[in-house]
Structure formats: C-alpha cells, structure tokens
Amino acid sequence: MDLIAIPRQARQGRILIADDDQAIVGLLERILARAGFVDVTVTTDSGSVVELYSEITPDLVVLDLVMPSPDGFELMAKLAEIIPDDSLVPILVLTGNLSTETKRRALDEGASDFLTKPFDVTEVLLRIRNLLATRFLHLETMAHNRILDATVKQRTQKLEEARLDVLARLARAAEYRDDDTGEHTRRVGTLSAVLGGRLDLSAEDVETLLLTAPLHDVGKIGIPDSILLKPGKLTPGERAIMETHTTIGTSLLSDSPWRVLRYAAEIALGHHEWWDGGGYPNGLAGTDIPLAARIVAVVDVFDALSHDRPYREAWERDRVLAMIRDGRGAHFDPDVVDAFLAVGESTEDPLSIAGASA
C-alpha cells in the first residue's frame, strides 16, 4: 500500500461509502485513512444514501450491491435521477457476485467500476485513485470549457457591438451629406421598428429593422454634392443620377454573409418602389417589394417632408399626413399606411415616438 502514490487532489476528494456490513465499512475507512484520504462519509443504512449524496455531493460513490431495500441497483437508479448528466460522478460497485449478468446490469444502471469481495487493499486504492483522477479531470475540463464559453461570449458581444457601431457610423456618414445632425436616420430607424411591431413582425425582425432602416440612403455617398445639395429643382438628368442612390446603396450592402447587411440592402434598393409599380429603380409592385422597404418608404417620406431640406422648407404635419393618406394603395402599401396612421392616432405626433426612443 505504501508504494501506491495517491495525488493530493485525490486524497481531498469527497467519498461516500454505503454497505450494510459494518466490518466492510470499517475496513474501507481504515484503508482510506492510512492512504491519506480526509473526506470519507460512510453509512450502513442504504435508505440514507440519497440524502447523504445531496448533502455532501461526493466525487465518488462506493456502493454495495446486496443490501436491504433499497439495494445497490435501486440506489443507482435513484442517484441517476439527481446526478446531473454532465457531472460524471463515478460509482464503484462492491459485490461478492461478479457474474456476467450482474456486471451487465450494474453497468446499465450506471456503475463505473467493480471491486469483488473479499477485496485486495492495493486494488481498492488503485481503483479509487483512478476513478477520482477521471472525476477531477472532468471537472477541470468543465471549468476550462466555462472559461472558454465566457471568453467566446465576451468576444462575440464585442464583435456585435463593433458591427452595430459600424452600421450606425455608416448611416451617419451618408446622412451628414444633407443632414448634418444625422437625426433623420435615427428617426427613420425608430419609427420603422414601431411600425414593424404593429405589422406583427417577429421580435428579431423588428430589431433588425431598427438597425437597418437608418441605412436606407447610404447610397447618397456616391451622389455629387452639386446634385444632393442643390437648392432648386433637379433636372431630369440630375434626377436620374439622384435615383442611383438606391442601386449604389444595395451594391455597398449586398452579398454580405451578415444577415443584417443583406436586410439593409433590400431596404436601400426598394424604399423608393411604389405599391402600384410606379417607383424606382426596378418598378416593383405590391408584395414583390420587401416589407421592410415598404415600411421605410412611408416613414422616410413622412420624416423627410416634416423637416427642412436644402431645396425646401418643412411641411405642416397635417399636410404630410394628407399626402400619405392620398398615397395609400398607389405610392404606399395600404397596410403600412393604416399602421402608420394608427400610430398617429395614438400620439400627438409620430415623430415624438422616435424622439422618446432616442
């Protein structure tokens, strides 16, 4: 026995021993005490095993098979109900009958290893040492995995924050061309998300709409200042160039592996399409236009007309709402207009929603 090296970690392991034979229990206590084990709980009452397990949460259970009810097989079944699947608490079975049938049944109930009575002291220590080594290696692996999971979550969160920051800055970069406050993009995102909720979009799509609607005019980055900031009416040629901001925007955002950018590309391309097919750039109509683009179409017009632009002053609120009502079924999706007007009825001004959510 003196030749068997028992690691300090194993000697500190919590061991629960259950056998109805007091002589066996006493012998195992003495063997383990001489080997340096310091946390050993024993019982000859099989009925107390489950309660003891819950109290001490052992690293190893040593269990006799033949005991008054509950016997070893019954106890393993009961322990299986309370030992977590990922816990890997080994069970060392004591038995005087190691027949093939007994061995198979014990393994099926959760036994990890066997000791045959009468047992050899060296074999007892070797099996206990090896089972505890497996247990502690498992615990170390679980702890390491938790650290890795926490690190991955932290890095994923930072990556997500960086992505969201890039989205916000990209939207602001485009908006600063003709709105140095950058408030238009924020308001469009907030109010679009409100409408998405009223139109029963999923929570994920509402969140995505909040993030991507501000990118609807990102293609303005490619429009010359002489046209974008022109104080007067655009010529047909200038208008044609201005309309390319939709295709410029989608070319910047499309073909991304990131779902949010693909969603933003649909909005950039489709937010000037009309419900009746009279819009641009592709003359799409009805539900061929992505719903997110149909939502942004209403919100964008409302917000743009409600605020000063280089080429005109802001319209009165009632005039803007009348224009949107008139566009129902022609310029705008009727369902989106109805949802928008319902928002207007629930508050003095739909823009106050965007302001409150900032």
Order of alpha helices (4+ residues) and beta strands (2+ residues): alpha-beta-alpha-beta-alpha-beta-alpha-beta-alpha-beta-alpha-alpha-alpha-alpha-alpha-alpha-alpha-alpha-alpha-alpha-alpha
